[in-house]
């Protein structure tokens, strides 16, 4: 024991405590004898505890690590980035299934981490009924609906994917999105047609886990919501409870039909609400954000390292002389342009073939052709100040497009085929074939 004490004391004297650790202990002073005393006491107490444990519980020969059972390992499947994010932000649970609240969804698209909480809230059947009664009708929707509802509503995982896709849809794609739900082509979507989405993502989940099932036989025993798939993560693709979107679109009784105009208005409202939330984070009640804040919003979801990120901001600070700020309308129209980024990329291919960067006038013209909306002169000047690499007044658009794609998909680097509208379109075709 004396040898242990001596050795421990020598180690302590040789230790160099980092500045971070000593910041709160700068007034503590211990002499060498004090270190020896503390070390001796620690060894005596520690030795006594070990002796007591051995006497009380017998000889301890081996320490076993916690291991998963073989069958659990065989069932484990790597979660997608969206599945991980949904699980991370979902704050409520009902019937073994995880749900987001409207506030959870907004936070998941604008924040890096969810708000602190001790644990998920387990909802009761009575609370589910109250949420249904609290959901506004479609005609009362607004660009503040999700913020006004806060935790008064539930959103399933499949609906989370649907809402994410809305945020990146251009106005020209609203009709296409509606037609994907309108499987019988009568220009109306009923609740069962909407719930086809639940089945589609169920098929994707089964396929990822190597499970096969004939879609034509799935759900024949009743309505789509009468069955569910237990995916072991609480992300069941079909469920037995009315969600916020179901009640909002189809009424509390689920008998109303969703028409295109109402669907279009919902998509526009959601896009505007998320953009307002992002804008106000930097505006803090003012009518404009600074050019630097605008750059930060554009770069916040990118995979740039710190030096590259700072380079873009420093470049902007050096070049922008007229700091009059960016209004919300300018910010919104630019984000609407980003939703048309694929069309813009096609328009830029002629310059790619000629290996020719584009000027401000050419950028203006290409954006107007793709979106039908003109960008303000000041905003285009700001964009060029950020992405014009050598300051020659020409845009390095390949780099610009690559970074804006990260911004558009909000940090989801790869847009997996089985998570988006490509899956929806292919599965709807499969669904219609099985119905013939």
N, C-alpha and C positions, 0 to 999 in steps of 0.2 A: 504493500500500500504506500509506503514511504517513497519507493522508487517511482510509482505511478504519479504521486503528488509532485515529485521533483520534475519529472518529465513534462507533466502538464503545465507547470509553472514556466519552464523554459519556452514551451511553445507559445504561451500567452505573451511572454515578453518579446518574442520575435514577430508576433502578428502585427500587421499594419492595417489599421481600420480605415476603410474608404471614407472620403469626405461626405458622401451621401449619408452613411450611417452615423458619423460623428456630428452631423449638423445640429442635432438636438441634444447632444451630450458634450458640448464644448467646455462646459464648466466642471466636468467630472475629472478629478485627479486622484490616482491611486499610486501608492508607493510599491516598491518591489515586494516588501514584506506582506502588504495587503493582498497582492496577487497570490502569494504562496498560501496565505490563510484561506482565501476564497477557493483556490484549487484543491487544497486539502479537504475542506468541508464538502466540496462537490464530489470528490472521489469517495469519501466515507459514506455520504448519503446514497450515492449511486451504487456503491458496492453492497450496501445494506439492502437496497431494493432488489438487486439481482439475487442476492442470497435468499431473501424472503420468497421471491417468485419461484425459485428452484425448489425450495422446501415445500411450498404450498401446492405447486402444480406438477411436481415430478421433474425428471430430467427432460431438458429441451434440446434435442439433438439436431432438429432440422426446422428451418423457417420456410413455410410454403407460401408461394405467391398465389394471389387470387387468379384462378384460371377459368375461362369460359368452358362450358360443357361442349363436347364435340358436336352435338346436334344444334346448339346455338350458333356455333361457328359456321355450320353448313347453311344456316338460314340467313346469316348476315349478308347484306348487300350494300355496296357503297352508295350512299345517298348522293343525290344531285345537289348542286349549289342552291337551287331553289328550295328543295326539301329541307336542307339544313337551315336555311334562313327562315323558312316558315316555322319550323320547330323552335327556333331561337326566339322569335318574336311573338308566337302565339301565347296569349296570357290566360285563356280560359279552356275548360274541358267539359264535355258532356257525353255521357255514355261511352267513355273510353276513347273518344275522338277529340283531337285538338282543334281549336278554332281561334282565329284572330278576331279581335274587335275592330271597328272602323279606325280607332286610334292606333291600334297595332299595325294595321296596314299602312297608314300614312307614315308612321315611324320607320317601317321596314324599307320604304323607298327613299327616305331623305336622311335617315340616321345610320350611323355605323353600328351602334349597339342599342338594344332595347332599354327602356327605362328600368331602373332597379325595382325588383320585386322579390319577395320571399319565396313564393311558389305560385303555381297556376291556381286560378279560382275555379272550383268545381261548381258548375251550374246545376240548379234543381229544375224539375219540370215546371214548377210555378214560375221561376225566373225566365224560362224559355217563353212561356206564355206572355209574360210582361214585355219581353223584348219584341215579340210579334206585335203586340198592341202599340208599342212605341215607334214602330217603323213607319215612316211617312209614305204616302202613296206616290206613284210615279209622277203625277202632275204637280206634286209639291217638292220635287227634287230641286236642288240648287248647287252652286259651286262651293257651298259651305256645309253640305249635308254630312259628310264624314266627320268634319270637325265638330259640328253641332251634336252628333250622336255620341261621339267619344267611345264609351264602352257599352252603349245601348244597341248591341247588335252582334251577330256572329257571322264569320266568313270562313267557308271550308277551304281546304287546300286547292281543290280544282278551281274554285272561284277566285282564289288568290292568283293562280296562273292566268285566268281569264282577265282579271283586272290589270295584271302586269302587261298583258298584250295590248290592252286598250291604250295604255300610256304611250305606246310606240306606234299606234295606228294613225296614218294620215287621214284627213277628211275624206279623201277619195276611196279609202278602204273601209269606211263605215258600212256602206251598203253590202260589200262583200262579206264582212263579218256577220251582218244580220242574216244574209242569205245562207250562211253556213248553219245557222240554227233553224231557219225556215225550211225544214226538210221536205214538206209537202208543197212548197211554192205558193201558198195562198196569201203571202205578204203579211202573215200574222205568225207569231211564235207563242205557243201555249207552254204550260209548265212542263209537260212531258217532253216536248221538243228541247226545251232548255236543259232538262236533266239528262239528255243524251250525252252531254259533256261529261257527266259523271261516269257513264259507261265507257266512254272513249279513253279517259285517263285510267280507268280500271284495266282496260286491255293493255295499255302501255305499261302499267305497273306489273301485270302478269308476265308480259313478254320480257321485261327486264330481269325477272326472276326465273325465267325458263319455264313458266307455267303456260300451258296451252288450254284454250277453251273455245268452243265454237260460238262466235258472237250471236249466231242465229238462235241459239238455245238459251242465251243469257237473258235473264229478267222476264221469262215468259210466265212465271208464276204470278206476276203482279206488276205494279208500276215500278219504274226504275228505283225509286227511293225505298221500296219495300225490302230491298236486299242491300248488303254492304260487304265490302272486302276488308278483312282485317289485315293490314299490312305491317303489324307489329310495331309501328312507329306512331300510331294515332293519326295517320293521314289517310283514313279510309276514304275510298273514292266515291262511295255511295252511302247515304245515311238516312236516318229516320226522323230528321228534324228540319223544320223550315228555317232557312237562313235569311239574313238581311236581304240579299238580292232576290230570293224567291218571293218574299213578301212584298218587296218594293216593286218588282216587275209584274206580279200576278195577283196581288191583293192578299188579304188575310185568309180568304177561303181558297185561294189558288185557282180561281176560275176565270180570272181576267186574261185577256190576250195582250201580248206586247206587239205594238206596231213600230214601224221603222222610225217615225218621227220621235217617239218617246225614247227608243233605243239610241238614236243619234244624239238627242239632248243629254242623255245620261253620260255618254262617252265624252261629249264636249265639257260637261260639268266636271267630270272626274279629272280630265286633263288640266283644266283651268285650276281646280282646287289644289292639285299637287304642285303646279307651277307657282301659285300664290304662296303656298307654304314655303317653298324654297326661296322665293324672292323676299318674303317678309323676314326670313331668318337673317338676311343681311341688311335689308332696308330698315328694320327696327322701327316701323311706323312712318318712315319717310316715303316720298313719292318716287325716289330714285335710289339705285345702288351705284357704288363707284365702279369705274372701269376695272379696277383690280378685283373687286368682289365678283363682278361678272366673269372674269377669268377664272377665279377660284371655283365658281359653280361649274364652269365647263370642264375644269381639270379634276374635280373632286372624285370622280369615279374611274380615273385612268390608272394605268399601271406604271406611271413614271416614278423614277427614284427621286430622292430629295433634291439632288443637284439639278436634274432636268426640270423638275417642277419650279424651283427657284429661278432657273434660267428664263422660263416663259414669263414669270411675273416681273423680273428685272427688265427684260426686254420691253414689256409693256410700259413700265414706269419711265423708261428712258425715251420712249417714242411719243406717248400721249401728252400733248401740251394743253389741249382743250378739255379739261376735266369737268364736263357738265353732267356726267352720270348717265345711267341707262334706265329708262322708264320701264314699267311693267309691260306696256304694250310692245315695246321693242324687244324685250326679253321673250315674251310670249310668241311673237311672230318668228323669232329666230328658232325657238324650240319647235314650232310647227314646221319650219323648214327642215329641222333635223329628223322629224318623222318621215320626211320625203328623201332621206339621205340616199336610199337605193337609186331613186330616179336621178338624183344629182350625180351619183357615181357614174351612171350610164352616160349622162350628158358630158361628163369629164373625160370619157374614153378617147374622144377625138384629140384631146390635148395630150393624153397619155401616149397615143400612137406617135404624136409629133414630138414627144418629150419636151413639152412646152408648158411652163407654169402660167397661171392665169392672172390677169390684171383685175382691178376693182370693177371696171365696166363689164368685163366678161363674167365675173362672179355675180354681179347684179343681174345680168341677163339670164344666166343659168338658173339662179334661184327663182326668178320671176316665172320662167318657163315651167319649172318643176312644181311650184306651189301656187302660182297665180297671185302671190303677195310680194310686194316690194319691201326690201329691208331699208332702214334709214341709212343715210350717208354716214352718220356718226358711228352707228353700230358696225358697219362694214369696215370703217377705218380702224375701229377697235379690234376687230377680228384679224385684220391684216397686221396690226401692230403686235399681236400675239404670235401669229403663225408665219409671218414673213421672215424667213430665216436670216437673210443677209441684208434686209432693209432696202431692196431694190424696187419695192412697190409691187412685187409679184408674189402670189401665194403658192407655197409648197403644199399643194392640195392633197397629195398622197398622204403626207403626215397628218394634215388636217382631217381628212376622212377617217384615218385609222383612230385618231384620238376621239373624234366625235362619235364613232361607233361605240366606244367604251362608255361615253357619256349617255348615248341613247339607251343602251341596255343596262345602265346604272350598275356597272361593275361586274355583271355576269359575262365573263370573258367568252365563253362558248354558249351559243344558243342551241342547246341540244334539240335534235329533231323530235324526240318524243315528249318535249315539254311545251311546244308552241303550236301555232296555227297550222304548220305543216302536218303535224300529227292529227290535228282536228280534221283537216281536209281529207287526208288519206283514210281516216277511220270512218268519216261520214260516208265516203264511197263504199267502204266495206259494209257499213250498216245498211245502206240502201240496197246493196246486192243481196244481202241476207233476207231482206223484206220481200224481194221479188219472188 
